[in-house]
Amino acid sequence: MLATTLVAPPNAERLLEAIDPKQRGPLANIFYQQYRHGAPPYGYASDAPWTPEVLRRAVMHEITERLRRAYRQDVQAEYEKYGEWAYRLGRDVPATLDFCAYVIWRERLPVEQRQRLKQERTTEHARAWMDEQPVTASQLSYLKSLGYDGPVDSRAHASSLIDVMKRGARVEVAS
């Protein structure tokens, strides 16, 4: 299969970096939904191959339709969200095309590879979240029971220390 021999397109995340982190998932889902279930946009044959440009137009059409619906239903928050997305996608077409290429590339991967990528991203995001969280009292207590009495920066740091110490390794505390 062609997709398995390709490397992920570079700069795929550039588009999402400009979007509020809480909105990245819902926006990315529109790209995936259009690729998986959408028909090519007006002007393209129903059996037209998915290219980044075809996907970009399909996504823009879907976002425009959602924007119109939000306007008609007078749902201000939705109207602002879809308006912002339409603006970002229209303003940075190269970044949008890069993300479209990534979606197409990823969707053409075998299921096992897609699942592995998803798990890697989930683990990466969980780790980043734990890096921002304070250490818990139970983690500190467990570390103390394992013989560690040094500083602990975050929940992720504590988790790493626990993993190392449970394997029998000693952790030296810098003075």
N, C-alpha and C positions, 0 to 999 in steps of 0.2 A: 504494500500500500504506500502511495506517495507520501502521505503525511508523516509516516514513521521515519522517513529518511530526512525530513526537514528539521531544521533547528527553529525554535520559537522565534517569531519575528522580533527584532529589537524595538525598543521604545514602546512596547505594548502598554505599559502602565502610565505613560505620559498624560493621556487624556484623563484618567481617573484621578491623577494627582491634583488637578485643578477643581475637583468636585469635593464637596463636604464629605468627610469620611462616612457619615451615616447614610449618605445617599449613593455611595459607590456601588453597593450591592444591587439595589433596585435598578439603577441605570444599567449596570452590566447585564442584569437579567433581561432587559428589553432586547439587547443585542442577541443574547442566546435564544430567547423566545422567537425572535424574527428569523434567525437562522434555522431553528428546529421546526417551526410550525408556520411561519409566515410565507406568504406568496411574494414573489419578486414584485417590486413596485410598478406602478403604471408605466407603460412604455417598454417593459421587458416581457419577453415570452415567458409563459408559465413554466417552461422547462429550462429557462436560462440558467447557466451555471452561476453559483455564488462566487462573486469576486468582492474584494473590499468595497468597491464603489457601489455595487448592487446592494450589498448589506447596509452601507451607510445611507443610501436613499430609502431603503425599507425602514430603517430605524428612525430616520428623520420624519418619514410619513407617519409612523406610529406615534411618535412624540407630538407631532403637530395635531394629530387627531385627539390625543389625550388633552392637549392644551385647549383645543376648541371645546371639548366636552366640559372641562373645568370652568371655562368662561361661561358657557351656556347654563351650567348648574350653579354658577356663582360660588365656587369653592376656591376662595382666595389662596389658601396655602398650596393647593394642587396647581393652581394656575401659575403661581410664582415658581414652584419647583420645575414644572415642565417648561416654563419660559426660560429659566436659567439653563436647563439642559439644552434646549434648542439653541440658545445663544452660544454656549460653550462648543457644541458640536459644529455649529456653523462658523464660528470664529477660528477654530483650529482644525481645519480639514485634514492636514497631514497627520495630526495626532489621532483623529477619528479614524482615518484609514488604517493607521498602524494597529489600532485596537481591533478594527474589523478583521484585519489579516490574522491577528492573534486568535480571535474567536473562531474563524474558519479553520485555522491550523489545529486548534485544540479540539474542535468538534470532529475533525477527521482522524484523530488518534484512536487507537483501539481503546475499548472501555477500561481495560486494566490500567493503561497509562493515564487516562483521564482521572481515574480514581486515585492513583498514586499522586498525581499533581495536586488534586484537591486536598488529600491528606497532608501533603507537605505544606500547603498554604495554610491549612487549618492549624497545624502545629506551630508554624511560624507566627501566626497572629495570636495564638494563645500565649506563646512565649513572650511576645511583645507586650501583651496585656499584663502578664504576670510581672514583667520588669517594672511596670508602673504602679503595682499594688504594694502596699506595705506588708511586711512579714507578719504572719499570724502568731498569736500567743502559743498555739499548739505546735507550730513549727519551731519556735524558740525553745519550748519545753523539750521537744524531741531532740533537737540539736544538743541541748544541755545534757540530756540523758546519754547521748552518744559521745560526750566528752568535749564538745566544742563550746568555747566561751568567747569567741571573737565577734567582730561586727558582722551584721547581716544587712545588706542594702535593700533587698526587695524579696517578695514572695518567690520569684524565680531564682534568686541567689540562694535562698534557703533551700529550695527544692534541689538545686544542684549540689549543695553541700551535703544534704541528706543522702542523695544518690551515691555520692563518692564515699561517704563514711559508712554506709550500709554494706558496701563492697569490701570494707575492711581497710580502706586507705586512710592514712592520717592526713589531716589538713593543718598546715602550719599557719599560725596567725602572725602577720607581720607586725613588728613592734615599732 
